[in-house]
């Protein structure tokens, strides 16, 4: 490895320089929840990485919530990071609850409990609200508004234009307030206005587990799709793909890293979130410090 031949002090300087570049918005800085955490209490971990090179991800730390899988993650317009509890790891049953997340440590702190299950979160920069999505009985999907002060959820409405049988696992919103959905039952990405949707991309991959969908609304509206898919048996594919919000293309990206001997990847992303710009300097500095500590 090139990094191994570089003096550690110089490597640390590079990381700090990278954090400064992120502060200036040179490229997107992505965070994701990782269900394959390796934590003794089976808590998800928070990871940070350049989405164009996810194999270089760094584990920020445990989210500190045993037995909970976080499949909702997003930043708000002020650069605060939020997560939503989606399922219990021990049973696979539905969980719920909004958490604030410290991007420097990964620690998730409960904000409130609505008892409403959500599969994903997404911030709308047009109206300044956080939204969540929930599919029931593989046939009915509803949009919810999530109160970031209390954690309460309010139903906005039922979505139309989706297949009779579907399961929405990903939600993203661009700078114009357009909504994007990932249907894992049919391997399709839909676009719409938050109420009515049409098919946008029919994927060639079989997406079988946790996925994260987000749109970099503060830079260039690039869509990011952290997928876990069925590869050549027994291997799974865990990677970050991109898509154009105007429908002009869906592109396969790089993997999070090599699989283990059983074919399992190092990262099973529950959701992906892109830090917005201009982001508060403290948030960027803390994230850079977390990366620095782990490379010393």
C-alpha positions as a printed Julia matrix, in Angstrom:
296×3 Matrix{Float64}:
   0.0     0.0     0.0
   1.24    3.51   -0.78
   0.08    4.82    2.59
   2.22    2.29    4.46
   5.37    3.75    2.91
   4.49    7.31    3.94
   5.54    8.58    7.38
   2.53    8.57    9.73
   2.83   12.27   10.49
   2.6    13.08    6.77
  -0.42   10.78    6.44
  -2.15   12.71    9.24
  -1.46   15.99    7.47
  -3.09   14.6     4.34
  -6.23   13.72    6.3
  -6.44   17.21    7.8
  -5.92   18.72    4.35
  -8.71   16.5     3.1
 -11.0    17.79    5.83
 -10.22   21.37    4.79
 -11.01   20.51    1.19
 -14.33   19.07    2.32
 -15.06   22.28    4.19
 -14.62   24.14    0.91
 -16.96   21.74   -0.85
 -14.3    20.22   -3.13
 -16.08   16.87   -3.14
 -18.88   15.13   -1.31
 -18.3    13.61    2.1
 -20.61   10.67    2.75
 -21.71    9.01    5.96
 -23.52    5.69    6.26
 -24.84    3.37    8.91
 -23.21   -0.07    8.78
 -25.23   -3.04   10.01
 -22.08   -5.24    9.9
 -20.47   -3.39   12.77
 -18.44   -5.92   14.71
 -19.52   -4.24   17.94
 -19.93   -6.65   20.9
 -23.39   -5.23   21.68
 -24.45   -5.51   18.0
 -24.89   -1.77   17.58
 -24.68   -0.29   14.08
 -21.53    1.69   13.31
 -21.26    5.06   11.57
 -18.75    5.19    8.7
 -17.42    8.12    6.66
 -15.96    8.02    3.15
 -15.53    9.63   -0.25
 -18.47    8.17   -2.23
 -16.32    7.93   -5.36
 -13.94    5.63   -3.43
 -15.98    3.85   -0.72
 -13.28    1.22   -0.18
 -11.38    3.85    1.8
 -14.15    4.2     4.37
 -13.27    4.87    8.0
 -15.37    3.68   10.93
 -16.2     6.72   13.05
 -17.58    4.67   15.92
 -20.44    2.65   17.34
 -23.86    4.29   17.28
 -24.3     2.89   20.77
 -27.84    1.52   20.4
 -27.84   -2.27   20.84
 -30.05   -4.45   18.63
 -31.22   -1.56   16.43
 -30.71   -1.3    12.69
 -30.73    2.29   11.45
 -32.07    2.38    7.87
 -32.76    6.1     7.86
 -29.94    8.68    7.85
 -29.73   12.25    6.56
 -28.41   15.73    7.24
 -30.68   18.72    7.62
 -29.97   22.13    6.1
 -27.88   23.2     9.11
 -25.56   20.19    8.84
 -27.08   18.24   11.74
 -27.12   14.46   11.25
 -30.24   12.4    12.02
 -31.02    8.68   12.04
 -34.19    6.64   12.34
 -34.48    3.23   13.99
 -36.0     0.84   11.46
 -35.73   -2.74   12.72
 -34.62   -4.98   15.57
 -31.56   -6.99   14.58
 -32.49   -9.96   16.76
 -35.9   -10.52   15.2
 -36.07   -8.39   12.05
 -39.24   -6.81   13.4
 -40.08   -3.15   12.88
 -38.56   -0.57   15.24
 -39.07    3.19   15.38
 -37.67    6.41   16.8
 -35.69    9.48   15.75
 -32.07    9.94   16.91
 -29.57   12.76   16.6
 -26.12   11.52   15.59
 -22.73   12.96   16.52
 -20.68   12.7    13.27
 -17.42   12.86   15.25
 -18.13    9.79   17.4
 -21.08    7.98   15.78
 -23.1     8.11   19.01
 -26.87    8.2    18.42
 -29.07    9.96   21.0
 -32.86    9.46   21.09
 -34.92   12.54   20.34
 -38.42   11.17   20.62
 -40.64    8.2    19.94
 -43.5     8.22   17.45
 -44.01    4.43   17.28
 -44.23    4.83   13.5
 -41.95    2.54   11.49
 -40.01    4.23    8.68
 -37.68    2.66    6.12
 -35.76    5.85    5.25
 -35.33    9.56    5.93
 -34.7    12.42    3.5
 -34.41   16.18    3.97
 -36.22   18.52    1.58
 -34.16   21.72    1.09
 -37.13   23.48   -0.53
 -39.46   23.45    2.48
 -36.81   22.72    5.13
 -38.55   19.59    6.42
 -37.45   16.01    7.1
 -39.55   13.24    5.56
 -39.81    9.5     6.05
 -41.27    6.63    4.06
 -43.07    3.47    5.09
 -44.39    0.52    3.07
 -46.96   -1.85    4.57
 -48.09   -5.25    3.28
 -45.8    -4.76    0.23
 -48.62   -2.75   -1.32
 -49.21    0.57    0.48
 -46.59    3.29    0.88
 -47.11    6.46    2.87
 -45.03    9.62    3.22
 -44.51   11.14    6.68
 -43.14   14.42    7.97
 -40.72   13.98   10.89
 -40.49   16.68   13.56
 -36.79   17.1    14.4
 -37.58   18.63   17.79
 -39.93   15.98   19.17
 -39.45   12.99   16.86
 -43.18   12.97   16.11
 -44.33   11.78   12.69
 -47.28   13.16   10.74
 -48.73   11.35    7.73
 -48.58   13.45    4.58
 -50.35   11.03    2.26
 -50.45    7.79    0.32
 -48.17    7.48   -2.73
 -49.57    6.59   -6.15
 -48.06    5.31   -9.4
 -46.15    2.42   -7.78
 -46.57   -1.26   -8.78
 -49.32   -3.24   -7.08
 -46.62   -5.16   -5.17
 -43.63   -3.08   -4.04
 -41.36   -2.35   -1.11
 -39.78    1.1    -0.85
 -36.45    1.0     0.96
 -34.81    4.26   -0.18
 -35.88    7.92   -0.26
 -34.01   10.96   -1.6
 -34.93   14.57   -2.48
 -33.08   16.94   -4.83
 -32.56   20.7    -4.71
 -35.84   21.35   -6.53
 -37.89   19.25   -4.12
 -38.27   16.25   -6.45
 -38.6    12.89   -4.68
 -36.82    9.63   -5.58
 -37.68    6.14   -4.32
 -35.93    2.78   -4.47
 -38.25   -0.22   -4.75
 -36.33   -3.35   -3.71
 -39.16   -5.68   -4.71
 -38.93   -4.67   -8.37
 -35.39   -3.19   -8.48
 -36.65    0.15   -9.76
 -35.91    3.78   -8.91
 -38.98    6.02   -9.17
 -39.24    9.79   -9.39
 -42.14   12.0    -8.41
 -43.51   15.04   -6.61
 -43.99   13.41   -3.23
 -47.45   12.09   -4.09
 -47.41   10.57   -7.59
 -44.48    8.59   -9.01
 -43.27    7.12  -12.31
 -40.5     4.63  -13.11
 -37.09    6.24  -13.74
 -34.48    3.43  -13.76
 -34.99   -0.32  -14.01
 -31.89   -1.8   -12.38
 -29.94   -4.77  -13.75
 -28.89   -5.82  -10.26
 -30.88   -7.83   -7.74
 -31.01   -5.7    -4.59
 -31.66   -7.99   -1.68
 -30.92   -6.21    1.57
 -30.32   -2.77    3.09
 -29.82    0.08    0.68
 -29.33    3.81    1.07
 -30.59    6.45   -1.35
 -29.78   10.15   -1.21
 -29.29   13.17   -3.46
 -26.5    15.72   -3.04
 -28.85   18.69   -3.21
 -26.3    21.25   -1.94
 -23.77   20.66   -4.76
 -24.83   19.18   -8.08
 -27.89   16.99   -7.41
 -25.94   13.78   -7.96
 -27.96   10.81   -6.78
 -26.14    8.23   -4.63
 -27.33    4.65   -4.16
 -25.56    2.47   -1.58
 -26.66   -1.0    -2.66
 -26.33   -4.51   -1.38
 -26.96   -6.87   -4.27
 -26.73  -10.48   -5.28
 -23.44  -11.11   -7.06
 -21.95  -14.33   -8.37
 -22.81  -16.98   -5.77
 -21.91  -16.96   -2.93
 -20.78  -13.36   -3.14
 -22.79  -10.27   -2.42
 -22.08   -6.87   -3.96
 -21.89   -3.87   -1.61
 -21.12   -0.66   -3.49
 -22.02    2.99   -4.04
 -23.66    3.67   -7.4
 -24.74    7.04   -8.78
 -27.62    8.27  -10.9
 -28.66   11.44  -12.7
 -31.86   13.03  -11.41
 -32.82   14.06  -14.96
 -33.06   10.41  -16.0
 -29.97   10.46  -18.22
 -28.12    7.59  -16.56
 -27.54    5.16  -13.71
 -23.9     4.23  -13.14
 -22.26    1.39  -11.22
 -19.63    2.55   -8.73
 -16.91    1.05   -6.57
 -17.32   -1.5    -3.8
 -16.81   -0.9    -0.08
 -14.1    -3.53   -0.08
 -13.32   -7.21   -0.66
 -15.73   -9.82    0.67
 -14.75  -12.29    3.35
 -14.33  -16.02    2.75
 -18.09  -16.55    3.01
 -18.87  -13.98    0.34
 -20.09  -11.29    2.74
 -19.03   -7.64    2.31
 -17.5    -5.47    5.05
 -20.32   -2.92    4.83
 -24.07   -3.44    4.73
 -25.27    0.12    4.44
 -28.56    0.92    6.11
 -28.57    4.4     4.58
 -26.21    6.97    3.11
 -26.13   10.73    3.78
 -24.09   13.47    2.09
 -22.88   16.35    4.25
 -24.29   19.57    2.72
 -22.35   22.73    1.95
 -21.93   25.26    3.28
 -21.72   22.98    6.32
 -20.97   24.28    9.82
 -17.19   24.3    10.29
 -17.48   22.41   13.54
 -19.16   19.47   11.85
 -16.49   19.18    9.17
 -13.67   19.64   11.67
 -15.05   16.95   13.98
 -15.48   14.48   11.15
 -11.93   15.16   10.01
 -10.68   14.71   13.57
 -12.42   11.32   13.8
 -10.65   10.17   10.64
  -7.33   11.51   11.96
  -7.58    9.66   15.28
  -8.16    6.33   13.57
  -5.18    6.66   11.22
  -2.59    7.46   13.84
